[in-house]
Amino acid sequence: MSTQPIPEDIEVLAVRLANEEAGRAAAARSAKGRREIVQRLRTEAAAQGLPVKEYIEALTKDPEGVTPPHDTAPTSAFWSYGIDHPDAPTNRWNENFLDNRYIAEAWATLQNDRQAGSARTLETTEGGRRLNAMYLWEAEVLTALGGADKGFTEDWTRECWATISETYATQAKGPVAVFAQYADTRSILYNRELPTLQTNTDVGLDNIHFAYEAPQTWPKETRSEVGTDAARAQLQYNDPTKAHYVDPKTYPDQDPTARKAVLDSEFASMTAERNERAAEKKAEQTAAKTTEAEQTEPAEPTKETKETAEQTKETEQTEQTEQTGKPTNEAKPQPTVEAKEQDNPKPSASVPLWQLGFTPKPVAVEAGPSGPAAAATAPPAPDLQKQSTGPGLG
């Protein structure tokens, strides 16, 4: 049984979210809009004692801005590229294009309507909302901030989004949902998010799940052998000049034994790369903790300080005993297993599995004496070479 296309309620909400965001982006491009953005950023940066550019870069590296609220463990969604849709806003090539961002946001919104805190996307986190509200993809805003002379370029914008995307991936826990058919080698998903998720000990390779099935245009053997979640999280299918490439069309032409050996070798190579990245990350974290501890280590207390502290402690214990009849050092009750589980709730939003398309709708036509019955028109195949209108593409 084939998987269903993207449900209609998701489609309708995604298109609405996309058009609302396009309206806000248009306002940001206006003279008034970009002045307000620049003034806001200058005020916020000054409050932090930083230049605007450094302030924005610091935001992208701050894990607090993308960490789930306390007592929640939502399923984190990631996305890249999108699909043609006649009701979507136009991109820079004047094409009606619906980013997977909005399909992911629509899915997360409906999941949260059913159970609050069960799903999220980068753009719905505090840090993601703040960066998105800067509209750094708009050339007019970059110019107002100082333009290329001050380092405000589209490449810099892309790096900002790549950095916060990586930070977001470090804070994910449990199963994650990837709204893409696979990761293009030019995408932030491929270069920053997927590698980070694989070495994130709270996620790992086994918890990366694609919300869309492998392309239906791939041969059956390709879909079943290199169209799995684990394969799509590691392999790439668009650039034969780069490592870990698989040609979906010619893959079945190879001898089954030979192609299995090649795949096993590829996966072993990627496991070694992943272990190396994890070791480097652990070493960086250890070094950072050591530096932080050295910077915050308190000075050795003097003899007088120790005596004063001991006298204060004895006085406090005496007063507590007189008031309650219990010494202050009495053991505190340990949290129950149930309480511990509440502190670490399980992600509650299940990752969907859809075709990358929408349910074809019949076109109403006036039937003539010998005219054929109206037929549903299938949606066009997605062009994964198109650039997304937002930060998800590379």
C-alpha positions as CSV (number, residue, x, y, z in Angstrom):
1,M,0.0,0.0,0.0
2,S,1.4,3.3,-1.0
3,T,1.9,6.1,1.5
4,Q,-0.6,9.0,1.4
5,P,0.3,12.4,0.0
6,I,0.6,15.4,2.4
7,P,-2.8,15.7,4.1
8,E,-5.1,18.5,3.0
9,D,-5.2,20.2,6.5
10,I,-1.4,20.4,6.5
11,E,-1.4,21.7,2.9
12,V,-3.9,24.5,3.7
13,L,-2.2,25.6,6.8
14,A,1.3,25.5,5.2
15,V,0.2,27.7,2.3
16,R,-1.4,30.2,4.8
17,L,1.8,30.3,6.9
18,A,3.9,30.8,3.8
19,N,1.8,33.7,2.5
20,E,1.7,35.3,6.0
21,E,5.5,35.2,6.2
22,A,5.8,36.5,2.7
23,G,3.7,39.5,3.7
24,R,6.0,40.2,6.7
25,A,9.1,39.8,4.5
26,A,7.7,42.4,2.1
27,A,7.1,44.8,5.0
28,A,10.7,44.2,6.1
29,R,11.9,45.3,2.7
30,S,10.1,48.6,2.9
31,A,12.0,51.7,3.9
32,K,10.1,51.8,7.2
33,G,10.5,48.1,7.9
34,R,14.2,48.0,7.4
35,R,14.7,51.1,9.5
36,E,12.8,49.5,12.3
37,I,14.8,46.3,12.1
38,V,18.1,48.1,12.1
39,Q,17.1,50.3,15.0
40,R,15.9,47.3,17.0
41,L,19.1,45.4,16.4
42,R,21.3,48.4,17.4
43,T,19.3,48.7,20.6
44,E,19.5,45.0,21.4
45,A,23.2,44.8,20.5
46,A,24.1,47.9,22.6
47,A,22.3,46.4,25.6
48,Q,24.7,43.4,25.3
49,G,27.7,45.6,24.7
50,L,28.3,44.2,21.2
51,P,28.4,45.5,17.7
52,V,25.3,44.4,15.7
53,K,27.1,41.8,13.6
54,E,28.7,40.1,16.6
55,Y,25.4,40.3,18.5
56,I,23.7,38.3,15.7
57,E,26.5,35.8,15.5
58,A,26.4,35.2,19.2
59,L,22.6,34.6,19.0
60,T,23.2,31.8,16.5
61,K,25.6,30.0,18.9
62,D,23.5,30.3,22.0
63,P,21.9,26.9,22.9
64,E,19.4,28.5,25.3
65,G,17.6,30.1,22.4
66,V,16.9,26.7,20.8
67,T,16.5,24.5,24.0
68,P,13.0,23.1,24.6
69,P,11.1,24.6,27.5
70,H,11.5,22.8,30.9
71,D,9.5,19.6,31.2
72,T,9.0,19.2,27.5
73,A,10.8,17.0,25.0
74,P,9.3,17.8,21.6
75,T,10.0,16.0,18.4
76,S,12.3,18.4,16.5
77,A,11.6,18.9,12.8
78,F,14.2,19.8,10.2
79,W,13.6,20.7,6.6
80,S,15.1,21.5,3.2
81,Y,13.8,22.6,-0.2
82,G,10.1,22.4,-1.0
83,I,7.6,21.9,-3.8
84,D,5.7,23.8,-6.5
85,H,2.3,25.0,-5.3
86,P,0.0,27.4,-7.3
87,D,-1.2,29.1,-4.1
88,A,2.3,29.6,-2.5
89,P,4.1,32.9,-2.6
90,T,6.7,33.4,-5.4
91,N,10.4,32.9,-4.9
92,R,13.2,35.0,-6.4
93,W,12.6,33.3,-9.8
94,N,9.0,34.3,-9.7
95,E,7.9,30.7,-9.2
96,N,5.1,29.7,-6.8
97,F,7.1,27.6,-4.4
98,L,6.2,26.2,-1.0
99,D,9.2,25.6,1.3
100,N,9.1,22.5,3.4
101,R,9.6,24.9,6.3
102,Y,5.9,25.7,6.2
103,I,4.8,22.1,5.8
104,A,7.0,21.2,8.9
105,E,5.5,24.2,10.8
106,A,2.0,23.2,9.9
107,W,2.6,19.7,11.0
108,A,4.2,20.9,14.3
109,T,1.3,23.4,14.8
110,L,-1.4,20.7,14.5
111,Q,0.6,18.3,16.7
112,N,0.8,21.0,19.4
113,D,-2.9,21.6,19.1
114,R,-3.4,18.0,20.1
115,Q,-0.7,18.0,22.8
116,A,1.1,21.2,23.7
117,G,4.9,21.0,23.5
118,S,5.0,17.9,21.4
119,A,6.7,19.2,18.2
120,R,8.8,22.2,17.1
121,T,10.8,23.6,14.2
122,L,13.9,25.9,14.3
123,E,11.8,28.9,13.3
124,T,9.4,28.3,16.2
125,T,12.1,28.4,18.9
126,E,12.9,31.6,20.7
127,G,16.3,31.9,18.9
128,G,14.9,30.9,15.5
129,R,12.0,33.5,15.8
130,R,14.5,36.3,16.7
131,L,16.8,35.5,13.8
132,N,13.9,35.1,11.4
133,A,12.5,38.5,12.5
134,M,15.7,40.1,11.3
135,Y,14.9,39.2,7.7
136,L,18.6,38.9,6.8
137,W,17.7,37.2,3.5
138,E,16.3,40.5,2.3
139,A,19.0,42.5,0.3
140,E,17.4,45.7,1.4
141,V,17.9,44.8,5.1
142,L,21.5,43.8,4.5
143,T,22.2,47.1,2.8
144,A,20.6,49.0,5.6
145,L,22.8,47.2,8.1
146,G,25.9,48.3,6.2
147,G,26.1,45.9,3.2
148,A,29.1,44.0,2.0
149,D,31.5,46.7,3.2
150,K,30.5,45.8,6.8
151,G,30.3,42.1,6.2
152,F,26.5,41.9,5.8
153,T,26.3,39.6,2.8
154,E,24.0,36.8,1.7
155,D,26.9,34.3,2.4
156,W,27.1,35.7,5.9
157,T,23.3,35.3,6.3
158,R,23.6,31.7,5.2
159,E,26.4,31.1,7.7
160,C,24.2,32.6,10.5
161,W,21.4,30.2,9.6
162,A,23.8,27.3,9.2
163,T,25.2,28.0,12.7
164,I,21.9,28.3,14.5
165,S,20.7,25.2,12.6
166,E,23.6,23.2,14.0
167,T,23.0,24.6,17.5
168,Y,19.4,23.5,17.2
169,A,20.5,20.0,16.2
170,T,22.7,19.8,19.3
171,Q,19.7,20.4,21.5
172,A,17.4,17.8,19.8
173,K,16.4,14.7,21.8
174,G,14.8,11.5,20.7
175,P,13.3,10.9,17.3
176,V,13.5,13.8,14.8
177,A,11.5,14.5,11.7
178,V,13.2,15.5,8.4
179,F,10.9,17.2,5.9
180,A,12.8,16.3,2.7
181,Q,13.1,13.4,0.4
182,Y,16.9,13.4,0.8
183,A,19.6,15.9,1.6
184,D,21.2,17.8,-1.3
185,T,25.0,18.3,-0.8
186,R,24.5,22.1,-1.1
187,S,22.0,22.2,1.8
188,I,22.4,23.1,5.5
189,L,20.6,19.9,6.2
190,Y,23.4,17.8,4.6
191,N,26.4,19.8,5.7
192,R,25.4,20.8,9.3
193,E,22.2,19.3,10.7
194,L,22.4,15.6,9.8
195,P,26.1,15.3,10.8
196,T,25.3,17.0,14.1
197,L,22.2,14.8,14.8
198,Q,24.2,11.7,14.1
199,T,26.8,12.6,16.8
200,N,24.2,13.9,19.2
201,T,24.1,11.2,21.9
202,D,20.4,12.1,22.6
203,V,19.5,11.4,18.9
204,G,21.9,9.3,16.9
205,L,21.5,7.8,13.4
206,D,18.7,5.4,14.5
207,N,16.4,8.4,15.5
208,I,16.6,10.3,12.2
209,H,13.4,9.7,10.3
210,F,12.4,11.3,7.0
211,A,8.8,12.6,6.8
212,Y,8.7,11.9,3.1
213,E,9.3,8.5,1.4
214,A,12.1,8.1,-1.0
215,P,11.3,9.5,-4.5
216,Q,8.9,7.4,-6.4
217,T,10.9,8.0,-9.6
218,W,13.7,5.9,-8.1
219,P,13.8,2.2,-9.2
220,K,12.4,-0.3,-6.7
221,E,15.8,-1.7,-5.7
222,T,17.1,1.8,-5.1
223,R,14.1,2.7,-2.9
224,S,14.4,-0.4,-0.8
225,E,18.1,-0.6,-0.4
226,V,19.4,3.0,-0.3
227,G,16.1,4.8,0.3
228,T,15.9,3.8,4.0
229,D,16.1,6.5,6.7
230,A,19.6,5.5,7.7
231,A,20.8,5.5,4.1
232,R,19.3,8.9,3.3
233,A,20.7,10.4,6.5
234,Q,24.2,9.5,5.3
235,L,24.4,9.0,1.5
236,Q,24.0,11.7,-1.1
237,Y,22.4,11.4,-4.5
238,N,23.1,14.6,-6.4
239,D,26.9,15.1,-6.8
240,P,29.0,12.3,-8.3
241,T,32.2,14.4,-7.6
242,K,31.7,14.2,-3.8
243,A,32.0,11.3,-1.3
244,H,29.2,8.9,-0.5
245,Y,27.5,9.3,-3.8
246,V,24.9,6.8,-5.2
247,D,23.3,7.2,-8.6
248,P,19.6,6.2,-8.0
249,K,19.0,5.4,-11.6
250,T,21.9,3.1,-12.3
251,Y,22.1,1.6,-8.9
252,P,20.0,-1.5,-9.8
253,D,22.2,-2.2,-12.8
254,Q,25.1,-3.3,-10.6
255,D,25.6,-6.9,-9.5
256,P,23.6,-7.3,-6.2
257,T,26.6,-8.8,-4.3
258,A,28.9,-6.1,-5.6
259,R,26.6,-3.3,-4.7
260,K,26.1,-4.7,-1.2
261,A,29.8,-4.8,-0.7
262,V,30.1,-1.2,-1.8
263,L,27.3,-0.1,0.5
264,D,28.8,-1.9,3.4
265,S,32.1,-0.2,2.7
266,E,30.4,3.2,2.5
267,F,28.6,2.7,5.8
268,A,31.8,1.6,7.5
269,S,33.6,4.7,6.2
270,M,30.8,7.0,7.4
271,T,30.8,5.3,10.8
272,A,34.5,6.0,11.1
273,E,33.9,9.6,10.1
274,R,31.1,9.9,12.6
275,N,33.2,8.5,15.4
276,E,36.0,10.9,14.6
277,R,33.6,13.9,14.7
278,A,32.2,12.7,18.0
279,A,35.7,12.4,19.5
280,E,36.6,15.9,18.3
281,K,33.4,17.3,19.7
282,K,34.0,15.6,23.0
283,A,37.6,17.0,23.2
284,E,36.3,20.5,22.4
285,Q,33.7,20.2,25.2
286,T,36.2,18.9,27.6
287,A,38.6,21.8,26.8
288,A,35.8,24.3,27.1
289,K,34.7,23.0,30.5
290,T,38.3,23.0,31.8
291,T,38.8,26.6,30.7
292,E,35.5,27.6,32.3
293,A,36.4,25.9,35.5
294,E,39.8,27.7,35.6
295,Q,38.1,31.0,35.0
296,T,35.5,30.5,37.7
297,E,37.5,28.6,40.3
298,P,37.2,30.5,43.6
299,A,40.3,31.7,45.5
300,E,41.6,29.6,48.4
301,P,39.8,30.9,51.5
302,T,41.9,32.4,54.3
303,K,42.0,31.0,57.8
304,E,39.8,33.8,59.0
305,T,37.2,33.2,56.2
306,K,37.1,29.5,57.1
307,E,36.5,30.2,60.8
308,T,33.8,32.7,60.0
309,A,32.0,30.2,57.7
310,E,32.1,27.5,60.3
311,Q,30.7,29.8,63.0
312,T,27.9,30.8,60.6
313,K,27.1,27.2,59.8
314,E,26.9,26.2,63.5
315,T,24.6,29.2,64.3
316,E,22.2,28.3,61.4
317,Q,22.1,24.6,62.4
318,T,21.3,25.6,66.0
319,E,18.5,28.0,65.0
320,Q,17.0,25.4,62.6
321,T,17.1,22.7,65.4
322,E,15.4,25.0,67.9
323,Q,12.6,25.8,65.4
324,T,11.9,22.4,63.9
325,G,13.6,19.9,66.2
326,K,15.4,18.6,63.1
327,P,19.0,19.3,62.1
328,T,19.6,20.9,58.7
329,N,21.8,18.1,57.5
330,E,19.0,15.5,57.6
331,A,18.8,13.6,54.4
332,K,16.3,14.9,51.9
333,P,13.8,12.5,50.3
334,Q,15.0,11.3,46.9
335,P,12.7,11.9,43.9
336,T,10.6,8.9,42.9
337,V,11.0,7.1,39.6
338,E,7.7,8.7,38.4
339,A,9.1,12.2,39.2
340,K,12.3,11.5,37.3
341,E,10.3,10.4,34.3
342,Q,8.3,13.6,34.4
343,D,11.6,15.6,34.3
344,N,12.5,13.7,31.1
345,P,9.2,13.4,29.2
346,K,9.2,11.3,26.0
347,P,8.7,13.1,22.6
348,S,5.0,12.6,21.9
349,A,4.7,13.6,18.2
350,S,5.1,10.7,15.8
351,V,7.0,11.3,12.7
352,P,4.7,11.1,9.6
353,L,5.5,9.4,6.4
354,W,4.0,11.0,3.3
355,Q,4.6,11.3,-0.4
356,L,6.1,14.6,-1.4
357,G,2.9,15.9,-3.1
358,F,-0.6,16.9,-2.5
359,T,-3.9,15.1,-3.1
360,P,-4.9,15.8,-6.7
361,K,-8.2,17.7,-7.0
362,P,-10.6,17.1,-9.9
363,V,-10.9,20.0,-12.2
364,A,-14.6,20.9,-12.7
365,V,-15.4,21.2,-16.4
366,E,-18.6,21.5,-18.2
367,A,-19.3,18.2,-19.9
368,G,-20.2,18.4,-23.6
369,P,-22.2,15.9,-25.6
370,S,-19.1,13.7,-26.1
371,G,-16.7,15.2,-23.7
372,P,-14.6,13.0,-21.4
373,A,-15.2,13.0,-17.7
374,A,-13.0,15.3,-15.6
375,A,-9.9,13.6,-14.4
376,A,-7.6,14.4,-11.5
377,T,-4.3,15.9,-12.4
378,A,-1.3,14.7,-10.5
379,P,1.0,17.3,-8.9
380,P,4.2,18.0,-10.7
381,A,7.3,16.2,-9.6
382,P,9.4,18.3,-7.2
383,D,12.5,19.9,-8.6
384,L,15.1,19.5,-5.9
385,Q,17.6,21.6,-7.8
386,K,15.5,24.8,-7.1
387,Q,16.6,27.0,-4.3
388,S,14.3,27.4,-1.4
389,T,12.9,30.8,-0.6
390,G,14.2,30.6,2.9
391,P,17.3,29.5,4.9
392,G,16.8,25.7,4.5
393,L,18.7,25.3,1.3
394,G,22.3,25.3,0.8
